[in-house]
Amino acid sequence: MLENRFTLVLVIATLVLLWIGGTVNPTGSSLACPEWTFICNGELFPPMTGGVLYEHGHRLAATTVGILQIILTVLLWRRRPELRKLGVALLALVCFQGALGAITVGLKLPWVISTLHLLCAFTYLALLMYTFARTRPPSDKPRPNLGGARVWIEAAVIALLAQILLGGLVRHHEAALASIDLPLHYGSIWPSGAPLALKIHMAHRIGAVLVTLVVISAAIAVFVRARGHRLLRSLSIASIALVAAQVGLGVWTIISFRATPIAVGHFMGASLLWVLWVTMALITTRRPTA
């Protein structure tokens, strides 16, 4: 169906937008365009060089996603009356996200707004994925019954969102290199009297260990219970490989003194893990009726 295919396009566009946004902070481009509107340095289409390439490119990509969302909301309103509220909620969320972006620049990057901007982006992506699931044609195949493994999926989603929040705090408190000693901070897991940046940094490290354990446990539980469901088993295996790569990228970020490609790759890994586990949650959720 048209609305289903269009939603998939918007999911991909939003994921790309997330990745583009993930380049802004590591490249030091957050205030390359000091205006909070579509204008950048007094121009609608400024020379796309230096930090402007990342910051204004992010704005243009966000504008594209906003236009696509308007079209999707209209499609849902006209073609899927039972999903009208969902379409309006998506549009309201993307408008709120745009407002957060403008406030972030207007107030010169307050960490609270910047972190909320990040969480809103991941929430919008998850809601888009839910919309994609709701607009798929009905299937006679029964939903896989994973028993207790379903709880593990929920735990993985919650753990990932919490770790994404911690990652946002690390980024917006400039705490990525608060400690360059590995695996502990000079023999301490939680240094007494540490400054806030170091506490956030170490909390993110501890969170990485916990999330890795939860994700691996959840993946094993899903793999064992999802006999006969090839997609779920493939996603569970992929999640173990991806979380291992994500840990490696986190360590590499510190070793490389936050080299931009590594920091961006670490952010991309987080978004892919989010997509993977939200997908598993949607696959194993009973489809709502109209």
C-alpha positions, 0 to 999 in steps of 0.5 A: 500500500502507498502509505506503507511504502511511503512510511518506509521511505520516511523511516530511512530518511529519518535514520539518515537525518539522525546520522547527519545530525550525529556529525554536527557535534563531533565536527564542532559545527553546532553554532556554525549557523548562529541563526535559529531560522532557516537562514545561515549566516544571512543566506538561505543557501550559504556556501556549504563549506566547513561547519556550515556543511554539517549544520546547515546540511542537517537543517536542510535534511530536517526540512526534507523530513518535515515535508515528507511527514506532512505528506504522510499525515495527509495520506493517513488522514485520507486513506487510513481513518483509523490511523488519523490520530497517529498521523497527527501525533507524528506531525506534532512530534516532528514540529516539536523536534524542529522547535527544540532544534531552533531553541538549541541554537537560539539559547546557545546549546543548553544541555537539557534542550540538546539532550531532549532534542536527541531523545525526541529524534529516537522517539520519532523514529520508533513511532515511525517504525510503529506506523510502518508496522500498522500500515502493512497489509494484514497477514494470516501468519500468527505472531511468534510467541516467545514467552519470557523472551518477550520481556527480554526484548522490552528490557533491551529497548529500555536499556538502549534508550537509557544508554542513548540518554547517557550518551547524549549527556556525555556529548552535551557535557563535553565528557567524551574524554573526561577520562582517557584511562581504560578500562577504569579511571586510574583503578577506580570505577567511580572516583570520589569527588569527581567532577560532573563530566567525569561522573557522566563519562563513567556512568556511560561506561558502566551503562555500556557494560550493563547494556551489553549484558542485557542485549546479549542475554535478550538475543540468546533468549530470542534465538532459543525461543524463536524456532522457525522464525528466521528473521527474529533469529537473524536479528538476534545474531546481528544484535550481538555482533552490533553491540560488540562493535559498539563497545569497540567503537566506544573504546576506540573513541577514547583511544583516538581522542574522539576522532570524528569518524569514530565518534560518528560511527559510535552514534550510528551504531547506537541508532542501528541497535535502536532500530534493530530492537524496536523492530523485534519489539514490533514483530512480537507485539500483537497488532492492534485492531482499528 
